[in-house]
Amino acid sequence: MIKNDLEINKYPSVPSMINYQGQYCSMDSPGKSASSLKDFNSHPIQNFDYQFNSWGFRGPEFTQYIGKPVNICLGDSILLNIGGPIEHSWPSLLAQRFDIPTLNFGMAAVGNDAILKVYKSIIDLFDVQNTFVMYSFFHRRLVNGRFEQDACSNNEENFEYFKAHRLAGVIECALPGWSYTEEEKQFLLEQDLYFLDKPLYFSDYQGIDRKLIDKEAYKSFRGTTWPTLKQFIQGAEPHTDMYTKEFGGFVSDKNRDGYHINYNANSIYADYFYNQWKIKNES
């Protein structure tokens, strides 16, 4: 269980993160990450730190935006972009598409019930123009001010609980598909909720940051006429094999911690949200 003291009738906050600054955070630290120590230390994105504001969120001070037009983003640690710079989070990438501030209310270990509570507690603080939501795991609950990670294992109960706490009138999606069971993914499809659920093939995402590729996968796929890994990262012309599904699955979607999604995958989510926003506003 993770302590959480949401001040629902005032400001949402995560007390342990208020004004936190540091090189590491949560599972993004040597010995705690899902990746090996070697992979952690060799990850190409290293020069960043964590800075949380006085409300306990990773970003600028929110008080300056009270009463002003903003977009808000809600979700769990994917939004915090644990394992990478906040600039690579999908809320930060999405913010580049708008001329008003886009505030990131991502909270580690949060469930969908707490996401709804946070939404209700902040909606009247700002002049909210758009709300973007990435729903969390179905089994999480807010119980007596604490985040319970495995509160319920019954899918039917979890699905009904989710429907009771789903936000209305927002632009929404779910976590990447590997976060869910097959039955949960089927439920998401029935709910018409998008989630990223396929390998990142080079043919689909040629605009990737080439530093963020799976080095071992690249080496295993690489033919004798491919550019070397170093040459490819530095901008060498791709080999035609790279555009195939058989050999093109070397694009990484993970941050330094080995669990949270990186710039490549976050860019896909940012594109999805923006496209949905355009559809909503054109209708």
C-alpha positions as CSV (number, residue, x, y, z in Angstrom):
1,M,0.0,0.0,0.0
2,I,1.2,3.5,-0.8
3,K,0.2,6.4,1.4
4,N,-1.9,9.1,-0.3
5,D,-3.5,12.1,1.4
6,L,-5.7,13.6,-1.3
7,E,-7.3,16.8,-0.1
8,I,-10.3,16.3,-2.2
9,N,-12.1,19.5,-1.2
10,K,-9.0,21.7,-1.6
11,Y,-5.9,20.8,-3.7
12,P,-5.0,17.2,-4.6
13,S,-1.5,16.4,-3.3
14,V,0.9,13.5,-2.8
15,P,2.7,14.6,0.4
16,S,5.8,12.5,-0.1
17,M,6.4,14.2,-3.4
18,I,5.7,17.8,-2.5
19,N,8.7,19.9,-3.6
20,Y,10.8,16.8,-4.1
21,Q,13.9,17.2,-6.2
22,G,16.3,14.4,-7.0
23,Q,18.2,12.3,-9.6
24,Y,16.1,9.2,-9.0
25,C,12.4,8.5,-8.2
26,S,10.4,5.5,-7.3
27,M,11.5,2.5,-9.4
28,D,13.8,4.6,-11.5
29,S,16.9,4.0,-9.4
30,P,19.7,1.5,-9.5
31,G,18.7,-1.8,-8.0
32,K,15.0,-1.0,-8.0
33,S,14.2,-0.8,-11.7
34,A,12.7,-3.5,-13.9
35,S,15.8,-3.3,-16.1
36,S,19.1,-4.8,-15.2
37,L,21.7,-2.5,-13.7
38,K,23.7,-2.7,-16.9
39,D,20.7,-1.7,-19.0
40,F,19.8,1.0,-16.5
41,N,23.3,2.6,-16.7
42,S,23.6,2.2,-20.4
43,H,20.2,3.7,-21.3
44,P,20.8,6.7,-23.7
45,I,18.6,9.1,-21.7
46,Q,20.4,9.9,-18.4
47,N,20.7,13.7,-18.0
48,F,17.4,14.5,-16.3
49,D,16.1,14.9,-12.8
50,Y,12.8,15.0,-10.9
51,Q,11.3,18.2,-9.7
52,F,7.8,18.2,-8.1
53,N,5.8,21.3,-7.3
54,S,4.2,22.3,-4.0
55,W,1.1,20.3,-4.9
56,G,3.1,17.1,-5.3
57,F,3.0,16.9,-9.1
58,R,5.9,16.8,-11.5
59,G,5.7,20.1,-13.2
60,P,5.5,23.9,-12.7
61,E,3.6,25.5,-9.9
62,F,-0.1,25.1,-10.6
63,T,-1.3,28.0,-8.3
64,Q,-0.4,30.5,-11.0
65,Y,-3.0,29.0,-13.3
66,I,-6.0,29.0,-10.9
67,G,-9.0,30.6,-12.7
68,K,-7.2,30.6,-16.0
69,P,-7.9,28.6,-19.2
70,V,-5.9,25.3,-19.1
71,N,-6.0,21.8,-20.3
72,I,-5.6,19.0,-17.7
73,C,-4.2,15.5,-18.0
74,L,-5.1,12.8,-15.5
75,G,-3.6,9.3,-14.9
76,D,-0.9,7.3,-13.1
77,S,2.9,7.1,-13.2
78,I,2.9,6.9,-17.0
79,L,2.1,10.6,-17.0
80,L,4.9,11.2,-14.5
81,N,7.2,9.6,-17.1
82,I,9.1,7.7,-14.4
83,G,12.4,6.7,-15.9
84,G,12.7,9.7,-18.3
85,P,12.5,13.5,-18.5
86,I,9.1,15.1,-18.0
87,E,9.5,16.7,-21.4
88,H,9.1,13.2,-22.9
89,S,5.7,12.5,-21.2
90,W,2.6,12.5,-23.4
91,P,1.1,15.5,-21.6
92,S,4.3,17.5,-22.3
93,L,4.3,16.5,-25.9
94,L,0.6,17.2,-26.2
95,A,1.1,20.6,-24.6
96,Q,3.2,21.6,-27.6
97,R,0.0,21.5,-29.8
98,F,-1.9,24.1,-27.7
99,D,-1.4,27.8,-26.9
100,I,-2.7,27.4,-23.3
101,P,-1.0,25.6,-20.4
102,T,-1.5,21.8,-20.2
103,L,-1.3,20.7,-16.6
104,N,-0.1,17.2,-15.8
105,F,-1.9,15.6,-12.8
106,G,-0.2,12.3,-13.1
107,M,0.1,10.4,-9.7
108,A,2.1,7.2,-9.0
109,A,0.0,4.2,-8.2
110,V,-3.3,6.0,-8.7
111,G,-6.5,4.0,-9.6
112,N,-9.5,5.1,-11.6
113,D,-11.6,6.0,-8.6
114,A,-8.9,8.4,-7.4
115,I,-8.5,9.9,-10.9
116,L,-12.2,10.8,-10.8
117,K,-11.8,12.3,-7.3
118,V,-8.8,14.4,-8.5
119,Y,-10.9,15.6,-11.5
120,K,-13.8,16.6,-9.3
121,S,-11.5,18.4,-6.9
122,I,-9.7,20.5,-9.5
123,I,-12.4,21.1,-12.2
124,D,-13.6,24.3,-10.5
125,L,-10.2,25.6,-9.7
126,F,-9.3,26.3,-13.3
127,D,-11.1,27.3,-16.5
128,V,-10.7,23.8,-17.9
129,Q,-10.9,23.8,-21.7
130,N,-10.0,20.1,-22.3
131,T,-9.5,17.1,-20.2
132,F,-7.3,14.2,-21.3
133,V,-7.4,11.0,-19.3
134,M,-5.3,7.8,-19.4
135,Y,-7.1,5.2,-17.2
136,S,-5.1,3.0,-14.9
137,F,-5.3,-0.6,-13.8
138,F,-8.7,-2.0,-13.0
139,H,-7.7,-3.6,-9.7
140,R,-6.5,-0.4,-8.0
141,R,-8.6,1.3,-5.4
142,L,-8.5,4.4,-3.1
143,V,-9.2,2.9,0.4
144,N,-9.2,5.0,3.5
145,G,-6.8,7.5,2.0
146,R,-4.4,4.9,0.7
147,F,-3.8,3.5,-2.8
148,E,-4.5,-0.3,-2.7
149,Q,-2.7,-1.9,-5.6
150,D,-4.5,-5.3,-5.7
151,A,-7.8,-4.5,-4.1
152,C,-9.9,-6.8,-6.3
153,S,-9.1,-9.7,-8.7
154,N,-12.7,-10.2,-9.9
155,N,-13.0,-8.9,-13.5
156,E,-16.7,-8.5,-13.5
157,E,-16.6,-6.5,-10.3
158,N,-13.6,-4.5,-11.6
159,F,-15.4,-3.7,-14.9
160,E,-18.5,-2.5,-13.1
161,Y,-16.4,-0.4,-10.7
162,F,-14.6,1.2,-13.7
163,K,-17.8,2.1,-15.4
164,A,-19.1,3.7,-12.2
165,H,-15.9,5.9,-12.1
166,R,-15.4,6.6,-15.8
167,L,-15.2,10.3,-16.5
168,A,-17.8,11.9,-18.8
169,G,-17.1,14.3,-21.6
170,V,-13.3,13.8,-21.7
171,I,-10.9,12.6,-24.3
172,E,-9.7,9.2,-23.0
173,C,-7.6,6.2,-23.5
174,A,-6.0,3.3,-21.5
175,L,-2.6,2.1,-20.6
176,P,-0.5,0.1,-23.1
177,G,-1.9,-3.3,-23.8
178,W,0.8,-5.2,-22.0
179,S,-0.6,-3.7,-18.8
180,Y,-3.8,-5.8,-19.1
181,T,-5.0,-9.4,-19.4
182,E,-6.7,-10.5,-22.6
183,E,-10.1,-10.3,-20.9
184,E,-9.3,-6.8,-19.8
185,K,-8.2,-5.8,-23.3
186,Q,-11.4,-7.2,-24.7
187,F,-13.4,-5.1,-22.2
188,L,-11.5,-2.0,-23.3
189,L,-12.3,-2.7,-26.9
190,E,-16.0,-3.0,-26.0
191,Q,-15.7,0.3,-24.3
192,D,-14.2,1.9,-27.3
193,L,-11.1,2.8,-25.4
194,Y,-7.8,3.1,-27.3
195,F,-4.6,1.5,-26.0
196,L,-1.2,1.0,-27.7
197,D,-1.0,-2.8,-28.3
198,K,1.5,-3.6,-30.9
199,P,5.3,-3.6,-31.3
200,L,6.8,-0.3,-32.5
201,Y,7.9,-1.2,-36.0
202,F,10.3,1.1,-37.8
203,S,8.1,1.1,-40.9
204,D,5.3,2.6,-38.8
205,Y,7.4,5.1,-36.7
206,Q,10.2,6.4,-38.9
207,G,10.3,9.6,-37.0
208,I,11.5,7.9,-33.8
209,D,14.4,9.2,-31.7
210,R,17.1,6.8,-33.0
211,K,18.8,6.8,-29.6
212,L,15.7,5.1,-28.3
213,I,16.0,1.7,-30.0
214,D,16.4,-1.7,-28.6
215,K,20.1,-2.2,-29.1
216,E,20.0,-6.0,-28.6
217,A,17.1,-6.4,-31.0
218,Y,18.8,-4.2,-33.6
219,K,22.0,-6.3,-33.3
220,S,20.0,-9.6,-33.6
221,F,18.1,-8.4,-36.7
222,R,21.0,-6.7,-38.4
223,G,22.2,-8.1,-41.6
224,T,25.7,-7.8,-43.1
225,T,24.7,-4.9,-45.3
226,W,22.9,-2.9,-42.5
227,P,24.5,0.2,-41.1
228,T,26.1,-0.4,-37.7
229,L,24.2,0.6,-34.7
230,K,26.4,3.7,-34.3
231,Q,25.9,4.6,-37.9
232,F,22.2,4.2,-37.7
233,I,21.9,6.3,-34.6
234,Q,23.9,9.0,-36.3
235,G,21.5,9.2,-39.2
236,A,22.6,6.5,-41.8
237,E,20.2,5.6,-44.5
238,P,18.0,2.6,-43.3
239,H,18.3,-0.7,-45.0
240,T,15.2,-1.9,-46.9
241,D,14.9,-4.8,-44.4
242,M,14.2,-2.4,-41.7
243,Y,10.8,-1.5,-43.2
244,T,9.6,-5.1,-42.9
245,K,7.7,-6.6,-39.9
246,E,10.2,-9.4,-39.8
247,F,13.2,-7.3,-39.2
248,G,11.8,-3.9,-38.2
249,G,10.7,-4.6,-34.6
250,F,13.7,-2.9,-32.9
251,V,12.1,0.3,-31.8
252,S,12.1,0.5,-28.0
253,D,9.1,1.7,-26.0
254,K,10.6,1.7,-22.5
255,N,12.3,4.3,-20.3
256,R,15.4,3.8,-18.2
257,D,13.5,2.0,-15.5
258,G,12.5,-0.7,-17.9
259,Y,8.8,-0.4,-17.3
260,H,7.4,3.1,-18.1
261,I,7.0,4.1,-21.8
262,N,9.5,6.3,-23.4
263,Y,9.4,9.2,-25.9
264,N,8.6,7.0,-28.8
265,A,5.4,5.5,-27.3
266,N,4.4,8.7,-25.5
267,S,4.5,10.5,-28.9
268,I,2.0,8.0,-30.2
269,Y,-0.3,8.7,-27.3
270,A,0.1,12.4,-27.8
271,D,-0.8,12.1,-31.4
272,Y,-3.8,10.0,-30.6
273,F,-5.1,12.6,-28.0
274,Y,-4.6,15.5,-30.4
275,N,-6.3,13.7,-33.3
276,Q,-9.3,12.9,-31.0
277,W,-9.3,16.6,-29.9
278,K,-9.5,17.7,-33.5
279,I,-12.3,15.2,-34.3
280,K,-14.2,16.4,-31.2
281,N,-13.9,20.1,-32.2
282,E,-14.7,19.6,-35.8
283,S,-17.9,17.8,-35.1
